[in-house]
Amino acid sequence: MVTEEFRIGLGCVDVRFPQIDQPEQIVERVDKALEHVAADRFTLSPDCGFSPGKDHGIPLDESFEKLKSLSAAAGLLRERT
């Protein structure tokens, strides 16, 4: 269990494959996390595979589309509150 003093960066965008996760898919992942952690304890983020020097390169346009989906998912989640 993660103690209350810590916030969690929830890696909810899969960077291993070229498919672009739809915002609704990302929201489903967040909903699963909400079963275990309060919403104010985490932030949404991609998995760490966007960092330079990873084993596989991710094209800039693919990264941009994935981040757009992440942003859209955040918007959907905000609409619920």
ZAGUKOL-576038 format. One record per atom (N, C-alpha, C, O, CB): residue in three letters; z, x, y. Coordinates in pm, 1 decimal, m for minus. Glycine has a CB too. Layout:
% ZAGUKOL-576038
<atom res="ALA" c3="Z" c1="X" c2="Y"/>
...
% end
This chain:
% ZAGUKOL-576038
<atom res="MET" c3="0.0" c1="84.0" c2="m117.0"/>
<atom res="MET" c3="0.0" c1="0.0" c2="0.0"/>
<atom res="MET" c3="0.0" c1="88.7" c2="123.5"/>
<atom res="MET" c3="65.4" c1="192.9" c2="127.0"/>
<atom res="MET" c3="120.9" c1="m95.7" c2="m0.3"/>
<atom res="VAL" c3="m74.0" c1="45.9" c2="224.1"/>
<atom res="VAL" c3="m79.2" c1="116.7" c2="350.9"/>
<atom res="VAL" c3="30.9" c1="61.1" c2="440.2"/>
<atom res="VAL" c3="37.5" c1="m59.5" c2="464.1"/>
<atom res="VAL" c3="m219.8" c1="102.9" c2="418.5"/>
<atom res="THR" c3="116.0" c1="148.4" c2="488.4"/>
<atom res="THR" c3="228.9" c1="102.9" c2="569.1"/>
<atom res="THR" c3="181.6" c1="53.6" c2="705.9"/>
<atom res="THR" c3="71.8" c1="85.9" c2="751.0"/>
<atom res="THR" c3="331.6" c1="216.0" c2="585.9"/>
<atom res="GLU" c3="267.7" c1="m25.6" c2="770.7"/>
<atom res="GLU" c3="235.5" c1="m92.5" c2="896.3"/>
<atom res="GLU" c3="196.1" c1="2.9" c2="1010.1"/>
<atom res="GLU" c3="125.0" c1="m37.0" c2="1102.2"/>
<atom res="GLU" c3="352.7" c1="m174.5" c2="939.3"/>
<atom res="GLU" c3="241.1" c1="126.0" c2="1004.1"/>
<atom res="GLU" c3="213.8" c1="219.0" c2="1113.5"/>
<atom res="GLU" c3="67.5" c1="263.8" c2="1118.3"/>
<atom res="GLU" c3="23.8" c1="320.6" c2="1218.4"/>
<atom res="GLU" c3="303.5" c1="340.0" c2="1100.9"/>
<atom res="PHE" c3="m7.4" c1="239.3" c2="1012.9"/>
<atom res="PHE" c3="m145.5" c1="285.5" c2="1005.8"/>
<atom res="PHE" c3="m244.7" c1="172.4" c2="1025.9"/>
<atom res="PHE" c3="m221.5" c1="58.8" c2="984.5"/>
<atom res="PHE" c3="m171.2" c1="352.7" c2="873.0"/>
<atom res="ARG" c3="m356.3" c1="206.1" c2="1090.7"/>
<atom res="ARG" c3="m471.5" c1="116.5" c2="1099.7"/>
<atom res="ARG" c3="m575.3" c1="168.2" c2="1000.5"/>
<atom res="ARG" c3="m576.2" c1="286.6" c2="966.7"/>
<atom res="ARG" c3="m529.9" c1="109.7" c2="1247.5"/>
<atom res="ILE" c3="m660.7" c1="80.8" c2="955.1"/>
<atom res="ILE" c3="m758.1" c1="114.2" c2="851.5"/>
<atom res="ILE" c3="m898.5" c1="99.9" c2="907.3"/>
<atom res="ILE" c3="m930.4" c1="m0.3" c2="971.3"/>
<atom res="ILE" c3="m739.7" c1="24.6" c2="727.0"/>
<atom res="GLY" c3="m982.3" c1="199.7" c2="883.2"/>
<atom res="GLY" c3="m1125.0" c1="188.9" c2="912.7"/>
<atom res="GLY" c3="m1192.5" c1="135.9" c2="787.4"/>
<atom res="GLY" c3="m1207.8" c1="208.9" c2="689.5"/>
<atom res="GLY" c3="m1186.6" c1="327.1" c2="957.4"/>
<atom res="LEU" c3="m1232.4" c1="11.3" c2="789.5"/>
<atom res="LEU" c3="m1291.1" c1="m53.1" c2="671.7"/>
<atom res="LEU" c3="m1439.4" c1="m20.5" c2="663.3"/>
<atom res="LEU" c3="m1519.5" c1="m74.0" c2="740.0"/>
<atom res="LEU" c3="m1269.9" c1="m206.3" c2="676.2"/>
<atom res="GLY" c3="m1476.1" c1="66.4" c2="571.2"/>
<atom res="GLY" c3="m1616.7" c1="101.4" c2="549.8"/>
<atom res="GLY" c3="m1687.8" c1="m13.1" c2="479.9"/>
<atom res="GLY" c3="m1679.8" c1="m26.1" c2="357.8"/>
<atom res="GLY" c3="m1629.6" c1="231.5" c2="467.3"/>
<atom res="CYS" c3="m1756.7" c1="m95.4" c2="556.2"/>
<atom res="CYS" c3="m1812.3" c1="m218.3" c2="498.9"/>
<atom res="CYS" c3="m1964.3" c1="m223.4" c2="505.2"/>
<atom res="CYS" c3="m2023.0" c1="m329.6" c2="484.4"/>
<atom res="CYS" c3="m1755.3" c1="m338.3" c2="570.2"/>
<atom res="VAL" c3="m2029.2" c1="m110.8" c2="533.5"/>
<atom res="VAL" c3="m2175.1" c1="m102.4" c2="530.4"/>
<atom res="VAL" c3="m2212.3" c1="6.1" c2="431.0"/>
<atom res="VAL" c3="m2171.6" c1="121.4" c2="445.7"/>
<atom res="VAL" c3="m2235.0" c1="m72.6" c2="672.9"/>
<atom res="ASP" c3="m2288.8" c1="m30.5" c2="330.9"/>
<atom res="ASP" c3="m2327.2" c1="64.3" c2="227.0"/>
<atom res="ASP" c3="m2438.4" c1="155.1" c2="278.9"/>
<atom res="ASP" c3="m2546.4" c1="107.1" c2="313.4"/>
<atom res="ASP" c3="m2372.5" c1="m9.8" c2="98.9"/>
<atom res="VAL" c3="m2413.5" c1="283.5" c2="284.6"/>
<atom res="VAL" c3="m2513.6" c1="377.4" c2="334.8"/>
<atom res="VAL" c3="m2585.9" c1="451.7" c2="222.7"/>
<atom res="VAL" c3="m2670.9" c1="536.6" c2="249.7"/>
<atom res="VAL" c3="m2448.3" c1="477.2" c2="427.8"/>
<atom res="ARG" c3="m2553.3" c1="420.8" c2="98.6"/>
<atom res="ARG" c3="m2613.7" c1="493.0" c2="m13.6"/>
<atom res="ARG" c3="m2755.6" c1="448.8" c2="m43.6"/>
<atom res="ARG" c3="m2833.6" c1="524.8" c2="m100.9"/>
<atom res="ARG" c3="m2529.7" c1="475.6" c2="m136.4"/>
<atom res="PHE" c3="m2789.8" c1="327.1" c2="m5.6"/>
<atom res="PHE" c3="m2919.5" c1="271.6" c2="m40.6"/>
<atom res="PHE" c3="m2992.4" c1="226.0" c2="85.5"/>
<atom res="PHE" c3="m2927.7" c1="194.3" c2="185.3"/>
<atom res="PHE" c3="m2903.7" c1="154.5" c2="m139.7"/>
<atom res="PRO" c3="m3124.2" c1="222.2" c2="83.1"/>
<atom res="PRO" c3="m3198.5" c1="187.1" c2="204.6"/>
<atom res="PRO" c3="m3194.6" c1="38.7" c2="242.3"/>
<atom res="PRO" c3="m3234.3" c1="4.0" c2="353.5"/>
<atom res="PRO" c3="m3340.0" c1="228.3" c2="188.1"/>
<atom res="GLN" c3="m3148.2" c1="m49.7" c2="153.6"/>
<atom res="GLN" c3="m3141.9" c1="m190.8" c2="188.6"/>
<atom res="GLN" c3="m3047.6" c1="m209.9" c2="307.5"/>
<atom res="GLN" c3="m2945.9" c1="m141.7" c2="320.1"/>
<atom res="GLN" c3="m3095.4" c1="m275.4" c2="67.3"/>
<atom res="ILE" c3="m3083.6" c1="m303.2" c2="393.0"/>
<atom res="ILE" c3="m2999.8" c1="m335.4" c2="508.1"/>
<atom res="ILE" c3="m2910.3" c1="m452.3" c2="468.3"/>
<atom res="ILE" c3="m2959.4" c1="m560.4" c2="436.0"/>
<atom res="ILE" c3="m3086.4" c1="m370.1" c2="635.3"/>
<atom res="ASP" c3="m2779.6" c1="m430.6" c2="470.5"/>
<atom res="ASP" c3="m2685.5" c1="m537.3" c2="438.6"/>
<atom res="ASP" c3="m2695.8" c1="m645.6" c2="546.1"/>
<atom res="ASP" c3="m2697.3" c1="m615.6" c2="665.5"/>
<atom res="ASP" c3="m2539.5" c1="m482.2" c2="428.1"/>
<atom res="GLN" c3="m2702.7" c1="m769.0" c2="503.8"/>
<atom res="GLN" c3="m2705.2" c1="m880.2" c2="597.9"/>
<atom res="GLN" c3="m2565.0" c1="m900.4" c2="655.3"/>
<atom res="GLN" c3="m2466.0" c1="m872.6" c2="587.7"/>
<atom res="GLN" c3="m2756.2" c1="m1010.1" c2="529.2"/>
<atom res="PRO" c3="m2555.9" c1="m948.4" c2="779.4"/>
<atom res="PRO" c3="m2423.6" c1="m969.7" c2="839.0"/>
<atom res="PRO" c3="m2332.2" c1="m1055.0" c2="751.1"/>
<atom res="PRO" c3="m2212.2" c1="m1029.1" c2="743.3"/>
<atom res="PRO" c3="m2438.3" c1="m1035.1" c2="974.8"/>
<atom res="GLU" c3="m2387.5" c1="m1155.2" c2="685.9"/>
<atom res="GLU" c3="m2306.8" c1="m1241.6" c2="599.6"/>
<atom res="GLU" c3="m2248.2" c1="m1164.9" c2="480.8"/>
<atom res="GLU" c3="m2136.8" c1="m1194.2" c2="437.4"/>
<atom res="GLU" c3="m2391.1" c1="m1358.5" c2="549.2"/>
<atom res="GLN" c3="m2321.3" c1="m1068.1" c2="428.6"/>
<atom res="GLN" c3="m2269.0" c1="m984.5" c2="319.6"/>
<atom res="GLN" c3="m2151.1" c1="m900.3" c2="368.6"/>
<atom res="GLN" c3="m2051.8" c1="m883.4" c2="297.8"/>
<atom res="GLN" c3="m2380.4" c1="m892.6" c2="263.1"/>
<atom res="ILE" c3="m2163.3" c1="m849.0" c2="488.4"/>
<atom res="ILE" c3="m2056.2" c1="m768.2" c2="545.2"/>
<atom res="ILE" c3="m1933.1" c1="m854.4" c2="568.1"/>
<atom res="ILE" c3="m1820.9" c1="m811.6" c2="541.1"/>
<atom res="ILE" c3="m2101.4" c1="m702.2" c2="676.9"/>
<atom res="VAL" c3="m1954.0" c1="m976.6" c2="618.2"/>
<atom res="VAL" c3="m1842.1" c1="m1068.7" c2="640.1"/>
<atom res="VAL" c3="m1770.7" c1="m1097.3" c2="508.3"/>
<atom res="VAL" c3="m1647.9" c1="m1105.3" c2="505.7"/>
<atom res="VAL" c3="m1891.4" c1="m1200.7" c2="704.1"/>
<atom res="GLU" c3="m1844.8" c1="m1112.8" c2="399.4"/>
<atom res="GLU" c3="m1782.7" c1="m1135.3" c2="267.8"/>
<atom res="GLU" c3="m1692.1" c1="m1017.5" c2="231.1"/>
<atom res="GLU" c3="m1582.9" c1="m1037.9" c2="178.0"/>
<atom res="GLU" c3="m1891.6" c1="m1155.6" c2="158.3"/>
<atom res="ARG" c3="m1735.7" c1="m896.1" c2="258.4"/>
<atom res="ARG" c3="m1653.2" c1="m778.1" c2="228.9"/>
<atom res="ARG" c3="m1526.3" c1="m778.5" c2="313.0"/>
<atom res="ARG" c3="m1418.0" c1="m745.2" c2="264.9"/>
<atom res="ARG" c3="m1732.7" c1="m648.6" c2="254.1"/>
<atom res="VAL" c3="m1541.7" c1="m816.3" c2="438.2"/>
<atom res="VAL" c3="m1425.0" c1="m823.1" c2="526.1"/>
<atom res="VAL" c3="m1328.5" c1="m929.7" c2="477.1"/>
<atom res="VAL" c3="m1207.1" c1="m909.0" c2="476.7"/>
<atom res="VAL" c3="m1467.5" c1="m852.0" c2="671.2"/>
<atom res="ASP" c3="m1382.2" c1="m1043.9" c2="435.8"/>
<atom res="ASP" c3="m1296.2" c1="m1151.2" c2="384.9"/>
<atom res="ASP" c3="m1213.8" c1="m1103.7" c2="265.2"/>
<atom res="ASP" c3="m1097.7" c1="m1142.0" c2="251.1"/>
<atom res="ASP" c3="m1380.7" c1="m1273.3" c2="345.4"/>
<atom res="LYS" c3="m1272.0" c1="m1021.9" c2="180.2"/>
<atom res="LYS" c3="m1196.7" c1="m967.6" c2="66.0"/>
<atom res="LYS" c3="m1084.2" c1="m877.0" c2="114.4"/>
<atom res="LYS" c3="m974.1" c1="m878.9" c2="59.4"/>
<atom res="LYS" c3="m1290.4" c1="m889.7" c2="m29.3"/>
<atom res="ALA" c3="m1112.4" c1="m797.9" c2="217.4"/>
<atom res="ALA" c3="m1008.5" c1="m709.6" c2="272.4"/>
<atom res="ALA" c3="m897.6" c1="m790.5" c2="337.3"/>
<atom res="ALA" c3="m780.9" c1="m751.5" c2="332.3"/>
<atom res="ALA" c3="m1068.8" c1="m612.0" c2="374.7"/>
<atom res="LEU" c3="m933.5" c1="m903.6" c2="398.5"/>
<atom res="LEU" c3="m833.7" c1="m987.7" c2="465.3"/>
<atom res="LEU" c3="m733.1" c1="m1048.3" c2="367.5"/>
<atom res="LEU" c3="m626.6" c1="m1094.6" c2="408.4"/>
<atom res="LEU" c3="m902.9" c1="m1098.7" c2="542.1"/>
<atom res="GLU" c3="m766.6" c1="m1048.0" c2="239.5"/>
<atom res="GLU" c3="m672.4" c1="m1095.3" c2="138.0"/>
<atom res="GLU" c3="m555.5" c1="m997.8" c2="123.0"/>
<atom res="GLU" c3="m450.4" c1="m1033.6" c2="69.6"/>
<atom res="GLU" c3="m744.1" c1="m1113.9" c2="2.6"/>
<atom res="HIS" c3="m574.5" c1="m874.2" c2="170.5"/>
<atom res="HIS" c3="m474.6" c1="m769.6" c2="149.5"/>
<atom res="HIS" c3="m416.9" c1="m710.5" c2="278.2"/>
<atom res="HIS" c3="m305.8" c1="m657.6" c2="278.7"/>
<atom res="HIS" c3="m534.8" c1="m660.2" c2="68.9"/>
<atom res="VAL" c3="m493.2" c1="m720.0" c2="386.6"/>
<atom res="VAL" c3="m454.1" c1="m656.1" c2="512.2"/>
<atom res="VAL" c3="m482.7" c1="m752.3" c2="627.1"/>
<atom res="VAL" c3="m587.2" c1="m817.3" c2="629.3"/>
<atom res="VAL" c3="m529.5" c1="m520.7" c2="532.6"/>
<atom res="ALA" c3="m390.9" c1="m761.4" c2="721.8"/>
<atom res="ALA" c3="m410.3" c1="m847.5" c2="838.9"/>
<atom res="ALA" c3="m525.8" c1="m794.8" c2="924.9"/>
<atom res="ALA" c3="m548.4" c1="m674.1" c2="933.3"/>
<atom res="ALA" c3="m279.9" c1="m855.8" c2="922.7"/>
<atom res="ALA" c3="m596.9" c1="m885.7" c2="987.4"/>
<atom res="ALA" c3="m715.9" c1="m850.9" c2="1065.3"/>
<atom res="ALA" c3="m686.9" c1="m751.6" c2="1177.2"/>
<atom res="ALA" c3="m772.3" c1="m669.1" c2="1209.5"/>
<atom res="ALA" c3="m776.9" c1="m975.6" c2="1123.8"/>
<atom res="ASP" c3="m569.6" c1="m757.8" c2="1236.1"/>
<atom res="ASP" c3="m538.3" c1="m666.7" c2="1346.3"/>
<atom res="ASP" c3="m503.5" c1="m525.7" c2="1299.8"/>
<atom res="ASP" c3="m473.5" c1="m438.7" c2="1381.6"/>
<atom res="ASP" c3="m424.1" c1="m722.0" c2="1426.7"/>
<atom res="ARG" c3="m507.5" c1="m503.1" c2="1169.8"/>
<atom res="ARG" c3="m474.4" c1="m370.8" c2="1115.4"/>
<atom res="ARG" c3="m596.6" c1="m287.0" c2="1081.7"/>
<atom res="ARG" c3="m583.4" c1="m169.6" c2="1047.2"/>
<atom res="ARG" c3="m390.1" c1="m386.2" c2="992.3"/>
<atom res="PHE" c3="m716.4" c1="m346.2" c2="1091.2"/>
<atom res="PHE" c3="m833.0" c1="m263.8" c2="1059.4"/>
<atom res="PHE" c3="m947.6" c1="m284.6" c2="1156.5"/>
<atom res="PHE" c3="m954.8" c1="m383.8" c2="1229.1"/>
<atom res="PHE" c3="m880.0" c1="m293.0" c2="919.6"/>
<atom res="THR" c3="m1037.2" c1="m186.4" c2="1154.6"/>
<atom res="THR" c3="m1159.7" c1="m192.5" c2="1232.9"/>
<atom res="THR" c3="m1276.7" c1="m180.4" c2="1136.6"/>
<atom res="THR" c3="m1264.0" c1="m122.0" c2="1028.9"/>
<atom res="THR" c3="m1163.9" c1="m80.3" c2="1342.4"/>
<atom res="LEU" c3="m1389.8" c1="m235.3" c2="1175.5"/>
<atom res="LEU" c3="m1509.0" c1="m227.4" c2="1092.1"/>
<atom res="LEU" c3="m1581.1" c1="m96.3" c2="1119.5"/>
<atom res="LEU" c3="m1588.5" c1="m50.8" c2="1233.6"/>
<atom res="LEU" c3="m1602.7" c1="m347.8" c2="1117.7"/>
<atom res="SER" c3="m1633.7" c1="m36.8" c2="1014.6"/>
<atom res="SER" c3="m1709.6" c1="86.5" c2="1029.3"/>
<atom res="SER" c3="m1805.3" c1="97.7" c2="911.1"/>
<atom res="SER" c3="m1786.2" c1="32.1" c2="808.7"/>
<atom res="SER" c3="m1615.0" c1="210.9" c2="1037.7"/>
<atom res="PRO" c3="m1908.5" c1="181.1" c2="925.6"/>
<atom res="PRO" c3="m1992.7" c1="208.1" c2="809.4"/>
<atom res="PRO" c3="m1918.2" c1="301.9" c2="715.7"/>
<atom res="PRO" c3="m1822.1" c1="367.5" c2="755.9"/>
<atom res="PRO" c3="m2129.7" c1="269.1" c2="851.8"/>
<atom res="ASP" c3="m1963.0" c1="308.0" c2="590.0"/>
<atom res="ASP" c3="m1912.2" c1="413.9" c2="504.4"/>
<atom res="ASP" c3="m1948.3" c1="545.8" c2="572.5"/>
<atom res="ASP" c3="m2037.2" c1="547.8" c2="657.6"/>
<atom res="ASP" c3="m1971.7" c1="405.0" c2="357.6"/>
<atom res="CYS" c3="m1883.9" c1="652.2" c2="538.5"/>
<atom res="CYS" c3="m1897.6" c1="778.0" c2="612.5"/>
<atom res="CYS" c3="m2030.5" c1="849.1" c2="589.9"/>
<atom res="CYS" c3="m2047.7" c1="961.0" c2="638.1"/>
<atom res="CYS" c3="m1786.3" c1="870.1" c2="575.0"/>
<atom res="GLY" c3="m2122.8" c1="789.9" c2="520.0"/>
<atom res="GLY" c3="m2248.4" c1="856.6" c2="488.6"/>
<atom res="GLY" c3="m2343.5" c1="878.7" c2="603.6"/>
<atom res="GLY" c3="m2447.4" c1="941.8" c2="584.4"/>
<atom res="GLY" c3="m2317.0" c1="780.9" c2="387.8"/>
<atom res="PHE" c3="m2312.8" c1="829.2" c2="723.6"/>
<atom res="PHE" c3="m2399.0" c1="854.8" c2="839.0"/>
<atom res="PHE" c3="m2373.7" c1="992.2" c2="899.2"/>
<atom res="PHE" c3="m2448.2" c1="1035.9" c2="987.0"/>
<atom res="PHE" c3="m2378.3" c1="747.7" c2="944.8"/>
<atom res="SER" c3="m2270.9" c1="1059.9" c2="853.8"/>
<atom res="SER" c3="m2236.6" c1="1187.8" c2="915.6"/>
<atom res="SER" c3="m2342.4" c1="1293.5" c2="884.8"/>
<atom res="SER" c3="m2401.2" c1="1293.2" c2="776.7"/>
<atom res="SER" c3="m2098.9" c1="1235.2" c2="867.2"/>
<atom res="PRO" c3="m2366.6" c1="1383.8" c2="979.6"/>
<atom res="PRO" c3="m2464.7" c1="1491.2" c2="957.6"/>
<atom res="PRO" c3="m2423.6" c1="1579.9" c2="841.0"/>
<atom res="PRO" c3="m2304.8" c1="1599.6" c2="815.2"/>
<atom res="PRO" c3="m2481.0" c1="1576.2" c2="1084.5"/>
<atom res="GLY" c3="m2522.0" c1="1632.3" c2="772.0"/>
<atom res="GLY" c3="m2495.2" c1="1725.4" c2="663.7"/>
<atom res="GLY" c3="m2465.6" c1="1660.2" c2="530.8"/>
<atom res="GLY" c3="m2427.1" c1="1728.3" c2="435.7"/>
<atom res="GLY" c3="m2382.7" c1="1811.5" c2="700.3"/>
<atom res="LYS" c3="m2482.9" c1="1528.8" c2="522.0"/>
<atom res="LYS" c3="m2461.8" c1="1461.8" c2="393.1"/>
<atom res="LYS" c3="m2571.1" c1="1505.1" c2="295.5"/>
<atom res="LYS" c3="m2673.1" c1="1561.2" c2="335.6"/>
<atom res="LYS" c3="m2461.3" c1="1306.1" c2="410.0"/>
<atom res="ASP" c3="m2548.3" c1="1478.2" c2="167.5"/>
<atom res="ASP" c3="m2642.0" c1="1517.7" c2="63.1"/>
<atom res="ASP" c3="m2778.9" c1="1451.9" c2="79.7"/>
<atom res="ASP" c3="m2880.9" c1="1509.4" c2="41.6"/>
<atom res="ASP" c3="m2585.0" c1="1483.3" c2="m72.7"/>
<atom res="HIS" c3="m2780.8" c1="1333.3" c2="135.6"/>
<atom res="HIS" c3="m2906.6" c1="1262.1" c2="154.3"/>
<atom res="HIS" c3="m2922.2" c1="1226.4" c2="302.3"/>
<atom res="HIS" c3="m2827.5" c1="1183.4" c2="368.1"/>
<atom res="HIS" c3="m2912.0" c1="1134.1" c2="65.3"/>
<atom res="GLY" c3="m3041.4" c1="1245.1" c2="351.3"/>
<atom res="GLY" c3="m3066.8" c1="1210.2" c2="490.7"/>
<atom res="GLY" c3="m3091.8" c1="1060.9" c2="503.8"/>
<atom res="GLY" c3="m3153.6" c1="999.9" c2="416.6"/>
<atom res="GLY" c3="m3186.4" c1="1289.3" c2="545.8"/>
<atom res="ILE" c3="m3044.6" c1="1003.0" c2="610.8"/>
<atom res="ILE" c3="m3069.1" c1="862.2" c2="637.2"/>
<atom res="ILE" c3="m3152.4" c1="855.4" c2="764.8"/>
<atom res="ILE" c3="m3111.0" c1="904.8" c2="869.6"/>
<atom res="ILE" c3="m2934.4" c1="780.4" c2="650.5"/>
<atom res="PRO" c3="m3270.5" c1="793.5" c2="754.8"/>
<atom res="PRO" c3="m3356.0" c1="785.3" c2="873.7"/>
<atom res="PRO" c3="m3284.3" c1="713.8" c2="988.7"/>
<atom res="PRO" c3="m3205.7" c1="621.7" c2="966.5"/>
<atom res="PRO" c3="m3487.3" c1="712.4" c2="840.0"/>
<atom res="LEU" c3="m3312.2" c1="756.7" c2="1109.3"/>
<atom res="LEU" c3="m3247.7" c1="701.0" c2="1226.7"/>
<atom res="LEU" c3="m3270.7" c1="550.3" c2="1238.1"/>
<atom res="LEU" c3="m3178.3" c1="476.3" c2="1272.1"/>
<atom res="LEU" c3="m3298.1" c1="770.8" c2="1351.3"/>
<atom res="ASP" c3="m3392.4" c1="504.1" c2="1210.1"/>
<atom res="ASP" c3="m3419.1" c1="360.6" c2="1222.5"/>
<atom res="ASP" c3="m3339.5" c1="280.0" c2="1119.7"/>
<atom res="ASP" c3="m3296.3" c1="168.4" c2="1148.5"/>
<atom res="ASP" c3="m3569.0" c1="332.8" c2="1206.2"/>
<atom res="GLU" c3="m3320.4" c1="335.1" c2="1001.8"/>
<atom res="GLU" c3="m3238.9" c1="268.2" c2="899.3"/>
<atom res="GLU" c3="m3092.1" c1="262.1" c2="944.1"/>
<atom res="GLU" c3="m3027.2" c1="158.2" c2="931.2"/>
<atom res="GLU" c3="m3250.9" c1="342.3" c2="762.5"/>
<atom res="SER" c3="m3041.4" c1="371.9" c2="995.7"/>
<atom res="SER" c3="m2903.6" c1="373.6" c2="1045.5"/>
<atom res="SER" c3="m2885.8" c1="271.2" c2="1156.6"/>
<atom res="SER" c3="m2785.4" c1="200.1" c2="1160.7"/>
<atom res="SER" c3="m2865.8" c1="513.9" c2="1096.0"/>
<atom res="PHE" c3="m2982.9" c1="264.0" c2="1246.2"/>
<atom res="PHE" c3="m2976.0" c1="169.7" c2="1357.2"/>
<atom res="PHE" c3="m2971.2" c1="25.7" c2="1306.1"/>
<atom res="PHE" c3="m2891.1" c1="m54.1" c2="1354.7"/>
<atom res="PHE" c3="m3095.8" c1="188.9" c2="1451.2"/>
<atom res="GLU" c3="m3055.5" c1="m8.3" c2="1209.5"/>
<atom res="GLU" c3="m3057.8" c1="m144.2" c2="1154.8"/>
<atom res="GLU" c3="m2925.5" c1="m177.5" c2="1085.6"/>
<atom res="GLU" c3="m2874.9" c1="m289.1" c2="1097.7"/>
<atom res="GLU" c3="m3175.0" c1="m160.4" c2="1055.9"/>
<atom res="LYS" c3="m2870.5" c1="m81.4" c2="1014.2"/>
<atom res="LYS" c3="m2742.0" c1="m103.9" c2="946.5"/>
<atom res="LYS" c3="m2630.3" c1="m126.8" c2="1049.0"/>
<atom res="LYS" c3="m2544.4" c1="m212.8" c2="1029.3"/>
<atom res="LYS" c3="m2707.0" c1="16.4" c2="855.3"/>
<atom res="LEU" c3="m2632.0" c1="m50.5" c2="1157.1"/>
<atom res="LEU" c3="m2530.2" c1="m69.1" c2="1260.5"/>
<atom res="LEU" c3="m2549.5" c1="m201.2" c2="1335.2"/>
<atom res="LEU" c3="m2452.2" c1="m263.1" c2="1378.3"/>
<atom res="LEU" c3="m2533.5" c1="47.7" c2="1359.4"/>
<atom res="LYS" c3="m2674.6" c1="m244.3" c2="1350.6"/>
<atom res="LYS" c3="m2698.9" c1="m375.6" c2="1411.8"/>
<atom res="LYS" c3="m2640.2" c1="m486.2" c2="1324.5"/>
<atom res="LYS" c3="m2582.0" c1="m581.5" c2="1376.4"/>
<atom res="LYS" c3="m2850.9" c1="m399.0" c2="1433.2"/>
<atom res="SER" c3="m2654.8" c1="m474.6" c2="1193.1"/>
<atom res="SER" c3="m2596.6" c1="m574.2" c2="1102.5"/>
<atom res="SER" c3="m2444.5" c1="m572.3" c2="1110.0"/>
<atom res="SER" c3="m2380.5" c1="m677.4" c2="1106.1"/>
<atom res="SER" c3="m2642.3" c1="m549.0" c2="958.0"/>
<atom res="LEU" c3="m2387.2" c1="m454.0" c2="1120.7"/>
<atom res="LEU" c3="m2242.2" c1="m441.9" c2="1133.7"/>
<atom res="LEU" c3="m2194.2" c1="m509.8" c2="1262.2"/>
<atom res="LEU" c3="m2093.2" c1="m580.1" c2="1262.1"/>
<atom res="LEU" c3="m2200.1" c1="m293.4" c2="1132.4"/>
<atom res="SER" c3="m2266.6" c1="m488.3" c2="1370.3"/>
<atom res="SER" c3="m2232.0" c1="m550.7" c2="1497.5"/>
<atom res="SER" c3="m2245.1" c1="m703.2" c2="1489.5"/>
<atom res="SER" c3="m2160.5" c1="m775.8" c2="1541.7"/>
<atom res="SER" c3="m2321.3" c1="m495.6" c2="1609.6"/>
<atom res="ALA" c3="m2350.8" c1="m751.2" c2="1424.2"/>
<atom res="ALA" c3="m2369.4" c1="m895.9" c2="1408.2"/>
<atom res="ALA" c3="m2257.3" c1="m956.0" c2="1324.2"/>
<atom res="ALA" c3="m2210.0" c1="m1065.9" c2="1353.1"/>
<atom res="ALA" c3="m2505.8" c1="m926.1" c2="1343.6"/>
<atom res="ALA" c3="m2214.8" c1="m884.6" c2="1220.6"/>
<atom res="ALA" c3="m2103.4" c1="m932.4" c2="1136.8"/>
<atom res="ALA" c3="m1975.9" c1="m941.0" c2="1219.9"/>
<atom res="ALA" c3="m1900.1" c1="m1037.1" c2="1206.9"/>
<atom res="ALA" c3="m2081.7" c1="m838.8" c2="1014.3"/>
<atom res="ALA" c3="m1951.6" c1="m842.5" c2="1304.3"/>
<atom res="ALA" c3="m1834.3" c1="m845.7" c2="1391.0"/>
<atom res="ALA" c3="m1840.1" c1="m967.6" c2="1482.3"/>
<atom res="ALA" c3="m1738.0" c1="m1031.6" c2="1507.6"/>
<atom res="ALA" c3="m1824.4" c1="m716.1" c2="1474.4"/>
<atom res="GLY" c3="m1958.5" c1="m999.5" c2="1531.3"/>
<atom res="GLY" c3="m1974.1" c1="m1118.3" c2="1614.5"/>
<atom res="GLY" c3="m1941.7" c1="m1245.3" c2="1538.7"/>
<atom res="GLY" c3="m1875.4" c1="m1334.4" c2="1591.8"/>
<atom res="GLY" c3="m2114.7" c1="m1125.9" c2="1668.9"/>
<atom res="LEU" c3="m1987.9" c1="m1254.6" c2="1414.6"/>
<atom res="LEU" c3="m1957.2" c1="m1371.7" c2="1331.2"/>
<atom res="LEU" c3="m1806.6" c1="m1384.4" c2="1308.8"/>
<atom res="LEU" c3="m1751.2" c1="m1494.2" c2="1313.8"/>
<atom res="LEU" c3="m2030.3" c1="m1362.1" c2="1195.4"/>
<atom res="LEU" c3="m1742.4" c1="m1273.1" c2="1284.6"/>
<atom res="LEU" c3="m1597.9" c1="m1275.0" c2="1260.9"/>
<atom res="LEU" c3="m1522.2" c1="m1315.4" c2="1387.2"/>
<atom res="LEU" c3="m1423.6" c1="m1388.7" c2="1379.3"/>
<atom res="LEU" c3="m1549.6" c1="m1137.5" c2="1212.3"/>
<atom res="ARG" c3="m1567.1" c1="m1268.6" c2="1502.8"/>
<atom res="ARG" c3="m1501.7" c1="m1306.0" c2="1628.2"/>
<atom res="ARG" c3="m1514.8" c1="m1455.9" c2="1656.0"/>
<atom res="ARG" c3="m1423.6" c1="m1517.8" c2="1710.9"/>
<atom res="ARG" c3="m1561.0" c1="m1226.0" c2="1744.5"/>
<atom res="GLU" c3="m1628.5" c1="m1512.9" c2="1617.8"/>
<atom res="GLU" c3="m1650.8" c1="m1656.7" c2="1639.8"/>
<atom res="GLU" c3="m1550.5" c1="m1741.3" c2="1562.2"/>
<atom res="GLU" c3="m1522.4" c1="m1854.8" c2="1600.7"/>
<atom res="GLU" c3="m1793.5" c1="m1695.5" c2="1599.3"/>
<atom res="ARG" c3="m1497.0" c1="m1687.9" c2="1454.8"/>
<atom res="ARG" c3="m1402.4" c1="m1763.8" c2="1371.3"/>
<atom res="ARG" c3="m1264.2" c1="m1770.8" c2="1432.4"/>
<atom res="ARG" c3="m1183.7" c1="m1854.8" c2="1392.2"/>
<atom res="ARG" c3="m1392.9" c1="m1702.3" c2="1233.5"/>
<atom res="THR" c3="m1234.6" c1="m1685.1" c2="1528.0"/>
<atom res="THR" c3="m1099.4" c1="m1685.2" c2="1584.6"/>
<atom res="THR" c3="m1090.3" c1="m1763.6" c2="1712.2"/>
<atom res="THR" c3="m982.8" c1="m1772.8" c2="1771.5"/>
<atom res="THR" c3="m1053.2" c1="m1545.3" c2="1609.4"/>
% end
